[in-house]
Amino acid sequence: PGSLLILKNGDNRIIDQVNYIYYWGADGNGKSLERINPNSFYADRDGWQESAVGGTPNAANNCLDLAAGTVVHPTLQIFSDTLWTKGGSPYRLYSSGGAGGDSPSVAPGVTLTIGPGVVLNPVGKAYNSLYVQGTLRALGTAEEPIVFTSMEAEPQAGDWGTAIRFAPESINSVLSYVDFQYGGYYQTGIYDPIMPLVVVNESAVSFNNCRFMDSQTRALDLINSSSEVRDSFFVRNAIEALRTYGSSTAIIAGNVFANTEFKGAAISVTYQARPVVTANSFTGFQKAVLVKSAYPELSDLGM
């Protein structure tokens, strides 16, 4: 429902558009509709507000708030190559329901690039805050990492569920200098209560210089995956830091696994997995590597 309003420049290029519904306001009352944050290009009603009477022609919007961030609705499907920049932060990733609910998604064959310094807030405790069927290139830097974190004033482990789930058809994804913190919700009373910070399902993702911190459950699940996890940090994750299982042949090298309590396993290798685990360091765990019915190649455990 609604009316599609499109703003074009002199070259007939689309500058902005919105599917407007009359009850948003600016409906014959002498006011115009203004974006709160021009970087918030995904938001519908949440990203717009009525102007003052007469509008603000040739001037800044009177509702302008560059700190308002970008609302990303659960029904968003990204069908063309897209760049998310620091100027749109924080990106609030809304999802609905559990494992079968809606979440923002990247279509097969499409690349979403996230630039340095971007902050993303998974909203709620859904299984997926971002579902990647195509390619994700999250390319932070040491000075400006990309951060998935809680919206709460006093954040704690379990404030959100799973940040990213990579589908089997996903290819060529790279995450560099990306932080994940205060997620991994544990939902009691259901068959599968664990929501790791990140899940890679039957695809291969390259992780380097990432930090997985303060999960209420696990940090990273690699399911039938040939992912590479290098030079990353796993800190204060309650159940296990990294779990790999099935036909996984992942490479797990040069990482730091640290816990504040002497409990649990840093890496769990189960159900026929054959990862290469080398040159990692471990502190604060009962077991560095827990192996069940699996055949890992272990070397230089750094205990």
Disulfide bonds with the S-S distance in Angstrom:
none
